[in-house]
């Protein structure tokens, strides 16, 4: 059995429920979604502002030199892709 959640306009609720019951649909009453409580559960996301980006500082070219390395076979074809040629 499949479960669906639908929003029905108040004025049409009785009519739609009756039609669904006539087709053999089981209707379970649920609590209305409390948007205020729902929004409080969602973590607040911050967006960067001009103040946030100015404190980071300028990037220095070559600043990661010696800290990051690539394997010698980095540019070699991947064995996993041989089947797709």
C-alpha positions in Angstrom: 0.0 0.0 0.0 1.2 3.5 -0.8 1.0 6.5 1.6 0.3 9.9 0.2 0.1 13.3 2.0 -2.1 15.8 0.3 -3.2 19.3 1.1 -6.9 20.0 0.5 -8.5 23.4 0.6 -10.8 23.7 3.6 -13.9 24.2 1.5 -13.3 21.0 -0.5 -12.1 18.8 2.3 -15.4 17.0 3.0 -16.0 16.4 -0.7 -12.5 15.0 -1.4 -12.6 12.8 1.7 -15.9 11.3 0.7 -14.7 10.6 -2.9 -11.6 8.9 -1.5 -13.5 6.8 0.9 -15.9 5.7 -1.9 -12.8 4.5 -3.8 -11.7 2.5 -0.8 -9.0 4.8 0.4 -8.2 4.8 4.2 -7.9 8.2 5.6 -5.7 8.8 8.7 -6.1 12.1 10.5 -2.8 13.8 11.2 -1.8 16.9 13.1 -1.4 20.0 11.1 2.1 21.0 10.4 3.2 23.6 12.9 5.5 25.8 10.8 6.9 27.7 13.8 8.0 24.5 15.5 9.3 23.1 12.2 11.4 26.2 11.5 12.9 26.1 15.0 14.2 22.6 14.2 16.0 23.7 11.1 19.6 24.9 11.8 20.2 28.5 10.8 22.6 28.9 7.9 24.9 31.8 7.8 25.8 33.6 4.6 29.2 35.3 4.2 29.3 39.0 4.4 31.9 41.5 3.3 33.2 41.6 6.9 33.6 37.8 6.9 35.7 37.7 3.7 38.0 40.6 4.6 39.3 38.8 7.7 40.5 35.8 5.8 43.4 37.6 4.2 45.0 37.5 0.8 46.0 34.2 -0.9 49.7 33.7 -1.4 50.6 32.0 -4.7 52.5 28.8 -4.0 51.4 28.8 -0.3 50.8 25.0 -0.3 54.0 24.2 -2.1 55.5 21.1 -0.4 52.3 20.4 1.5 50.3 18.9 -1.4 51.5 16.3 -3.8 50.0 14.2 -6.6 50.8 10.6 -7.3 53.2 9.9 -10.2 50.5 8.1 -12.1 47.9 10.9 -11.8 47.6 11.5 -15.6 47.5 7.8 -16.4 44.2 6.2 -17.7 42.0 4.7 -15.0 41.7 0.9 -15.1 38.0 1.3 -14.1 37.3 3.1 -17.4 38.9 0.5 -19.8 35.5 -1.2 -20.3 34.0 2.0 -21.7 36.3 2.6 -24.7 
